[in-house]
Amino acid sequence: MGGVIALIFHLCVVIWSLYTLIKDGSRPERVWAWIVVILLIPIFGVIFYWFFGMNLRKKKIFDLKQSIDEKALEEFVLTYSAKAEQMIAHREDQTQTYIHLIRLLTKTSLSLISFNNKVNLLHDGPDTFKSIFEACERAEKYIHLQYYIFIDGDLIDRFLELFERKIKAGVQVRLIYDGLGSWDLSRKNIRRFKEVGVKVEPFMPVKFGQLARVNYRNHRKILIVDGKVGFTGGINVDDKYIYDDPLLGHWTDTHLRIEGMAVNFLHFVFLTDWLFVSGENLIQDGILVDPPHIGNTPLQIIASGPDTDYPGILQQYLYVLYQAKKYVYIVNPYIVPDATLSMALKTVALSGVEVRIIVPANSESAAIHWTVQSYFGRFLKAGVKIYLFQEGFIHSKVILSDDVVCSVGTANMDIRSFEQNFEVNAMMYDKEVTMEMKKQFNYFLSKSKLLTLEEHDKRPASDRVKERLARLSSPLM
């Protein structure tokens, strides 16, 4: 009798899970992938879905955040967007070519463009943290930072020592860490941050009873000093950026140092996240500043996440691909595209535009490695050129096109980054910055090996099996 009751209960749970999955309105390939998991893996398939796949509580979780963000942004957008349109109308540069992308991202992601910016590209951990610590040393009012990953180590100790000194000098420090990404950040160091006066908040900590939140992570990396200087890109607070990783070797990444009006927009992303995690509304306190004219780089901060109606960063990538006339160069460690992006990459390459992609030769995870590899065959047949980075692990998230536009940010080219993570990219409509990024891309290229279709076709049968098995999980990623 007990077995029958357990079976009936299990069937009810399965039916309810399938109902919520179909009701969610996700992509068909994602729905079918989860149906296979739920039906073929008794009990554990349902548990796995409820942990990592269910979006039932997404609306409830993020309706408040979305309303907070939109209310705070409403006045900001209204006053600035009209001014931005006037400025674009009087320009004769690449902002005219990409004016529809600029308008699209303004409408769908509330991503405003600014023009009086100075941008410095930072290409590895030591240079990035040198620039970050120098900026923090000059802080007079506040330091605001959020990272997906904080890990105990020398960098944490350096931040602690710096924050303690700056707080004694009257500087306020606010810090957001992701509750899952920073799982290895010890309670001891969290306590140390609080003891020296840092205001610390986790983004969606992993708690029993709130398991629906596990699926939504804040993957952003932002640091703001006094509203004057901002940093964003791919680099986390992890010692593997300053010392070699024992498994993968040297970590290569790309980060940005920004000055100008765009710092306000990047700061706004942090402030809305801070309001969500802490309840403290700093936007109303007039914390956003009116920076001096410091440069001429047009820059658009693109923030997207599960609280937005449109996948802004996916839209950004698609538009750049379809707008390209000569080339699109991409650096990204996790390329697991959905059907739309996959078709765009192949279509653009088949049309005669040069599409080059640099990915790591090896990955942190075997599952991710084989999933990424599973897309290579179709890309190569379409004319996409794939390069395997040989000197350690490349973690940059970069796209550039036609010598006029480039993007650096936190988003991977995978479904999770487009739909479930909170991400932020910086899109620069500037030839000088793009040419500098192109120079760096060519340097990455010199450290990479071109993968030919002939070589790929000769891979062992065991690799093909691993790719096919890993590919089954791609809609879940």
C-alpha positions in Angstrom: 0.0 0.0 0.0 2.8 2.4 0.9 4.5 1.7 -2.4 1.3 2.6 -4.3 0.9 5.8 -2.4 4.5 6.7 -3.1 4.0 6.0 -6.8 0.8 8.1 -7.0 2.6 10.9 -5.2 5.5 10.7 -7.6 3.2 10.8 -10.6 1.4 13.8 -9.2 4.8 15.6 -8.7 5.8 14.7 -12.3 2.5 15.9 -13.7 2.8 19.2 -11.7 6.4 19.6 -12.9 5.4 19.0 -16.5 2.5 21.5 -16.2 4.8 24.2 -14.8 7.4 23.5 -17.4 4.9 23.9 -20.3 3.1 26.9 -18.7 6.5 28.7 -18.3 6.6 29.3 -22.1 10.3 28.6 -22.5 12.0 27.7 -25.8 10.7 24.3 -27.2 14.2 22.7 -27.1 14.5 23.6 -23.4 11.1 22.2 -22.6 11.8 18.9 -24.4 15.2 18.6 -22.7 13.6 18.9 -19.3 10.8 16.5 -20.2 13.4 13.9 -21.0 15.2 14.6 -17.7 12.0 14.4 -15.7 10.6 11.2 -17.3 13.8 9.2 -17.7 15.4 10.0 -14.3 12.9 9.0 -11.6 12.7 11.2 -8.5 16.1 12.9 -9.2 15.0 14.3 -12.5 12.2 16.1 -10.8 14.5 17.3 -8.0 17.0 18.6 -10.5 14.3 20.4 -12.4 12.9 22.1 -9.2 16.4 23.2 -8.3 17.7 24.4 -11.6 15.0 24.5 -14.2 11.8 25.8 -12.7 10.8 29.4 -13.5 7.5 29.3 -11.7 8.6 31.8 -9.0 10.6 34.0 -11.4 7.8 36.5 -11.8 7.2 36.7 -8.0 10.9 37.0 -7.2 11.6 39.7 -9.7 8.4 41.7 -10.1 9.5 43.9 -7.2 13.0 44.3 -8.5 11.7 45.2 -12.0 9.2 47.8 -10.5 12.0 49.3 -8.4 14.3 49.5 -11.3 11.8 51.0 -13.7 10.5 53.6 -11.1 14.0 54.7 -10.4 15.0 54.8 -14.0 11.9 56.5 -15.3 12.9 60.1 -14.6 16.5 59.4 -15.4 15.6 57.9 -18.8 13.1 60.6 -19.7 15.5 63.5 -19.0 18.5 61.9 -20.7 17.2 59.9 -23.7 15.8 63.0 -25.5 19.2 64.7 -25.0 21.0 61.6 -26.3 18.8 61.5 -29.5 19.7 65.1 -30.2 23.4 64.3 -29.7 23.2 61.3 -32.1 21.4 63.4 -34.8 24.4 65.8 -34.9 27.1 63.1 -35.1 28.5 61.6 -38.3 30.3 58.6 -36.9 29.4 54.9 -36.4 26.5 55.9 -34.0 24.5 56.7 -37.1 25.2 53.2 -38.5 24.1 51.6 -35.3 21.4 54.0 -34.3 18.7 51.3 -34.5 20.7 49.1 -32.1 21.1 52.1 -29.8 17.4 52.7 -29.8 16.5 49.0 -29.5 18.7 48.6 -26.4 17.3 51.8 -24.9 13.8 50.5 -25.3 14.3 46.9 -24.3 17.0 47.2 -21.6 16.7 50.9 -20.6 20.4 51.1 -21.8 21.3 54.7 -22.4 24.2 55.9 -24.5 26.7 58.5 -23.5 29.4 60.2 -25.4 31.9 62.0 -23.1 33.8 58.9 -22.0 37.3 57.7 -21.7 38.0 54.0 -21.9 41.1 52.0 -21.0 41.2 48.3 -22.0 42.8 46.1 -19.4 44.0 42.7 -20.6 45.1 40.6 -17.6 44.7 40.2 -13.8 47.8 42.1 -12.6 47.1 45.2 -14.7 43.4 45.2 -13.8 43.9 44.9 -10.1 46.7 47.5 -10.2 44.3 49.9 -11.8 41.5 49.0 -9.4 43.6 49.5 -6.3 45.0 52.8 -7.6 41.5 54.1 -8.1 40.3 52.9 -4.7 43.3 54.5 -3.0 42.0 57.9 -4.4 38.4 57.3 -3.1 37.1 60.2 -1.1 33.4 59.4 -0.7 32.6 55.8 -1.5 33.6 52.5 -3.1 30.9 50.3 -4.5 31.7 46.8 -5.8 29.9 43.6 -6.8 31.4 40.4 -8.2 30.1 37.0 -9.0 33.1 35.4 -7.4 34.9 36.4 -4.2 37.4 33.7 -3.1 39.6 33.7 0.0 43.2 34.6 -0.8 45.7 37.4 -1.2 43.3 39.7 -3.2 40.7 39.5 -0.4 43.3 40.4 2.2 44.4 43.4 0.1 40.9 44.6 -0.2 40.3 44.2 3.5 43.4 46.2 4.4 42.5 48.9 1.9 38.9 49.1 3.0 39.8 49.4 6.6 42.1 52.4 5.9 39.6 54.1 3.6 36.7 53.6 6.0 38.7 55.2 8.8 39.2 58.2 6.5 35.4 58.5 6.0 34.9 56.5 2.8 31.8 54.3 2.6 32.2 50.8 1.2 29.3 48.7 -0.1 29.9 45.2 -1.4 27.6 42.6 -3.1 28.7 39.0 -3.6 26.7 36.3 -5.4 25.4 33.7 -3.0 26.3 30.8 -5.2 29.3 32.1 -7.2 31.0 33.1 -4.0 30.2 29.9 -2.2 33.9 29.5 -1.3 34.1 33.0 0.4 34.5 32.0 4.1 32.2 33.3 6.9 35.4 34.4 8.5 36.2 36.9 5.7 32.6 38.0 5.5 32.8 38.8 9.2 36.1 40.6 8.7 34.6 42.8 6.0 31.7 43.7 8.4 34.1 44.3 11.3 36.1 46.9 9.4 32.8 48.7 8.4 32.0 47.4 5.0 28.3 47.1 4.2 28.1 43.5 2.8 25.1 41.9 1.2 24.8 38.5 -0.6 22.8 38.3 -3.8 20.2 35.6 -3.4 22.0 33.4 -0.8 21.4 29.7 -1.2 18.8 28.8 1.5 16.7 25.7 2.0 13.1 26.8 1.4 14.2 29.3 -1.3 15.6 26.8 -3.8 13.8 28.5 -6.7 16.3 31.3 -6.4 19.3 29.0 -7.0 18.7 29.3 -10.8 19.2 33.0 -10.9 22.7 34.3 -10.3 24.2 37.8 -10.4 27.2 37.3 -12.8 28.0 41.1 -12.9 31.4 42.5 -12.1 31.2 46.2 -11.2 33.4 48.5 -9.2 32.6 52.3 -8.8 34.8 54.9 -7.1 33.1 58.2 -6.2 31.0 58.0 -9.4 34.0 59.1 -11.3 35.7 55.8 -12.3 34.1 52.5 -13.1 35.3 49.0 -13.9 33.6 46.1 -15.5 34.5 43.0 -17.6 35.2 39.4 -17.0 37.6 39.4 -14.0 36.4 38.2 -10.6 38.2 38.6 -7.2 40.1 35.3 -7.4 43.8 34.8 -6.9 44.1 32.7 -10.1 44.1 36.1 -11.9 47.4 37.0 -10.3 48.9 33.6 -9.9 48.7 30.7 -12.3 45.9 28.2 -11.9 47.4 24.8 -11.0 44.9 23.1 -13.4 44.6 25.5 -16.3 47.7 27.7 -16.0 47.5 31.5 -16.6 44.1 33.1 -16.8 43.7 35.7 -19.6 40.8 38.1 -19.4 39.6 41.5 -20.5 38.3 44.3 -18.3 37.5 48.0 -18.7 38.3 51.2 -16.8 35.7 53.8 -17.6 35.5 57.6 -16.9 32.7 59.9 -18.0 28.9 59.8 -18.1 28.8 56.0 -18.7 30.1 55.6 -15.1 26.7 56.9 -14.0 24.8 54.2 -16.0 27.1 51.5 -14.8 26.7 52.8 -11.2 22.9 52.7 -11.7 23.1 49.0 -12.3 24.9 48.5 -9.0 22.5 50.8 -7.2 19.4 48.9 -8.3 21.0 45.6 -7.3 22.0 47.2 -4.0 18.4 48.4 -3.4 17.2 44.8 -4.2 19.5 43.1 -1.7 19.6 45.7 1.1 16.5 47.9 0.8 18.7 51.0 0.9 17.7 53.4 -1.8 20.8 55.5 -2.7 19.4 56.7 -6.0 17.1 59.1 -4.2 20.0 60.5 -2.3 21.4 62.2 -5.4 24.4 59.9 -5.5 24.6 60.0 -9.3 27.0 62.7 -10.5 27.4 65.0 -13.5 30.9 64.2 -14.6 33.2 66.5 -16.6 33.8 66.0 -20.3 36.7 63.7 -20.2 36.7 61.9 -23.6 34.8 61.2 -26.8 34.0 57.5 -26.7 30.3 56.7 -27.3 29.4 54.0 -24.8 26.2 52.1 -23.9 25.9 50.1 -20.7 23.7 47.1 -21.4 22.2 45.3 -18.3 20.0 42.3 -18.7 18.6 39.6 -16.5 15.6 37.5 -15.7 13.8 40.6 -14.5 13.7 42.1 -18.0 11.1 41.4 -20.7 13.7 41.1 -23.5 17.2 39.4 -23.6 19.1 42.6 -24.3 22.5 41.2 -24.5 21.4 38.4 -26.9 19.7 41.2 -29.0 23.1 43.1 -28.9 25.0 40.1 -30.2 22.5 39.3 -33.0 22.4 42.9 -34.2 26.2 43.1 -34.4 26.3 39.9 -36.3 23.7 40.8 -38.9 25.0 44.4 -39.3 28.5 43.2 -40.0 29.9 43.9 -43.5 33.5 42.7 -43.2 34.1 40.7 -40.0 33.0 39.7 -36.6 35.6 38.6 -34.1 34.5 36.9 -30.9 36.3 35.8 -27.7 34.3 33.8 -25.2 35.0 30.7 -23.1 31.4 29.4 -23.0 29.8 29.3 -26.4 26.6 27.2 -26.0 24.2 29.2 -28.3 20.5 28.7 -28.6 19.1 28.0 -32.1 18.7 31.8 -32.9 22.3 32.7 -32.2 23.6 29.5 -33.7 21.8 30.2 -37.0 23.0 33.8 -36.9 26.7 32.8 -36.6 26.3 30.3 -39.5 24.2 32.7 -41.7 26.7 35.5 -41.3 29.7 33.3 -42.1 27.9 31.8 -45.1 27.2 35.3 -46.4 30.9 36.0 -46.8 31.5 37.9 -43.6 34.6 36.7 -41.8 33.6 35.2 -38.4 36.4 34.2 -36.1 35.9 32.7 -32.6 38.6 32.2 -30.0 37.8 29.7 -27.2 40.0 27.9 -24.6 41.6 24.7 -25.7 40.6 23.3 -22.3 37.9 24.2 -19.8 37.2 24.1 -16.1 34.5 21.5 -16.6 34.5 18.4 -18.8 30.7 18.8 -19.4 31.2 22.4 -20.6 34.2 21.5 -22.7 32.4 18.8 -24.6 29.2 20.8 -24.9 31.1 23.7 -26.5 33.0 21.3 -28.8 29.7 19.8 -29.9 28.9 23.0 -31.9 32.3 23.1 -33.8 31.4 20.8 -36.7 28.4 22.8 -37.9 30.2 26.1 -37.4 33.2 24.9 -39.4 31.1 23.6 -42.2 29.4 27.1 -42.4 32.8 28.8 -42.7 33.2 30.0 -39.1 36.9 30.0 -38.2 37.5 28.5 -34.7 40.8 29.0 -32.8 41.8 27.1 -29.7 43.7 29.3 -27.2 46.8 27.4 -26.1 48.4 29.4 -23.3 46.3 28.8 -20.2 42.6 29.7 -20.0 41.0 32.6 -21.8 38.0 34.0 -20.0 37.4 37.2 -22.0 33.9 38.1 -23.2 34.5 40.2 -26.3 32.9 40.9 -29.6 34.1 43.4 -32.2 33.1 44.2 -35.8 34.2 46.1 -38.9 36.8 48.3 -37.0 34.0 50.4 -35.5 32.2 48.7 -32.6 33.3 46.4 -29.8 31.8 45.1 -26.6 33.4 43.9 -23.4 31.5 42.6 -20.5 30.4 39.7 -18.3 28.1 37.7 -20.5 28.9 34.3 -22.0 27.4 33.2 -25.2 25.1 30.7 -23.6 21.5 30.4 -22.7 22.1 31.0 -19.0 23.7 34.3 -19.6 20.9 35.4 -21.9 17.9 34.3 -19.8 18.9 33.5 -16.2 21.9 35.5 -15.1 22.1 39.1 -14.3 24.8 40.4 -16.7 26.3 43.7 -17.9 28.2 44.6 -21.1 29.7 47.8 -22.3 29.2 48.5 -26.0 31.6 51.0 -27.5 30.8 52.7 -30.9 34.3 53.9 -31.4 37.0 53.2 -34.0 40.0 53.9 -31.7 38.9 51.6 -28.9 37.8 48.9 -31.4 41.2 49.0 -33.2 43.0 48.6 -29.9 40.7 45.7 -29.1 41.4 44.3 -32.6 45.2 44.5 -31.8 44.6 42.5 -28.6 42.4 40.0 -30.5 45.3 39.4 -32.9 47.6 38.9 -30.0 45.2 36.3 -28.6 45.1 34.8 -32.1 48.9 34.4 -32.1 48.5 32.3 -28.9 45.9 30.1 -30.5 45.7 27.2 -32.9 43.3 27.2 -35.9 41.0 24.2 -35.9 40.3 22.9 -39.4 37.3 20.9 -40.5 39.6 18.1 -41.6 41.2 17.9 -38.1 37.9 18.1 -36.4 36.5 15.2 -38.6 39.5 13.0 -37.5 38.7 13.3 -33.8 38.3 10.0 -32.0 34.9 8.2 -31.8 35.0 8.6 -28.0 35.1 12.4 -28.4 32.1 12.3 -30.7 30.1 10.3 -28.1 31.1 12.7 -25.3 30.0 15.6 -27.5 26.6 14.1 -28.3 25.9 13.3 -24.6 27.0 16.7 -23.5 24.9 18.4 -26.3 21.8 16.9 -24.8 22.3 19.1 -21.7 22.9 22.3 -23.7 19.3 23.5 -23.5 19.6 23.2 -19.7 22.7 25.3 -19.4 
